[in-house]
Amino acid sequence: GNFTNALTAEGRDPGKHGVYVETLDDGEPVAMMNEDTLFNPASVIKLATTLAALNRLGPNHRFHTDLLADGEINEKAGELNGDLVLFSGRDPSFSISDAKRAGESLRKFGVRRVNGSLVVIGDFNCNYNAQTDVSAGVFERNSGVTFRDPIKYEDYNSQPRGRLLVTVESDTLLRIAQYQNAHSVNSMADMLVGHIGGPQYVKNFLVEQAGLSPDAIKISTGSGLKVNRMTPRDTVKMLRAMVNWLDKYGLKADAVMGLGGIDPGTMRARFSACPVNVERSRSIDCSSPMSTSRVSKSGKVLPASAKTKSPACAIAAASPSVLSATVLPPAFGPVIAKPRRSGARSTSIGTTGRPESASSGCRAARGVTPSPNAGRVHP
């Protein structure tokens, strides 16, 4: 049809493109081409990871990163005579802003200099960096705390030790997932999948909960990197399972995906010229992080309400009853966070859970709120 002709006119091989479109209400096919051919779904795998993670952890799940003093603090000299231990809860969204705020809290405890090392326990992701050593360096440089000795690394066989000073708490998983998918952040998805049993868990979940054939799906990573395979028809099955899951909590697909042509991210430039109905339902604050800190009567640092400034718009799709998927090219070849330790005089930092680039602090303040019972739902 017109689609095939358009591909041919652009010099493309229709055999290397797949399409499957069906109605949202009753699943009636609307259009299809190579719908049962295996393709590389690339970053669409992030949606599968998102669905499996939300189902297992719950939309209100938060991640924690603990900072402990393994030594005595000389508040007068502003020194910790020992090591500062960073016990990672594998927060996929730990940011430069989190590092700075953690440093501010440490200085309130009288820690400006550490006469020892920064000891990182476990896998640590900071500001899109999947490598623990790179992330640790980012944290060290941005914390505002100086260290006498080089950074040390330990695995989870090491238990957190010392006096708990600061706990950095992430935003909810729901909001982390929306940012991850809107910006297609590989490191976040690959860290997230580690919390639920890895890529094999995602595949098993899709087979058992979305009805995909185990022989027609391959998932190597949570982000879509490396070798992954799925058909257009099965991609729509996965999307339908996601829509149904979100509907149980009164949520729409844009709770975990960016709106094309509207939300910041990889889809911002898409569909901007399409004739669609538009309604105002978003606001964006490009001048500061989505939430700032406030101090409660107990001394804890907590997130303030999101501040919004400039208006934005959301697309009301011209054909809201259509669910579709298009993936390319075809396949060639063979087809736990640890609990926090208790400690006196510790500080809890609530964060927005959104990584920042060095050039911009713009964050979308989305109006997405899980149902009141969402945090009580467990697999």
Secondary structure, DSSP 8 states (H G I E B T S, - for coil): -HHHHHHHHTT--GGG-EEEEEETTT--EEEEESTTS-B--GGGHHHHHHHHHHHHH-TT---EEEEEEEEEEETTTTEEEEEEEEE----TT--HHHHHHHHHHHHHTT-SEESS-EEEES---BTTB-SHHHHHHHHHHHH--EESS--EEE-TTS---SEEEEEEE---HHHHHHHHHHHT-HHHHHHHHTTTT-HHHHHHHHHHHS---GGG-B---SSS-SS-BB-HHHHHHHHHHHHHHHHTTT--GGGTS--TTTSSSTTTTTTTTS--EEEEEEEEE-SS-S--EEE-TTS-EEE------EEEEEEE-SSTTEEEEEE-SB--S----------TT-EEEE------BTTB--EEE------TTGGG---
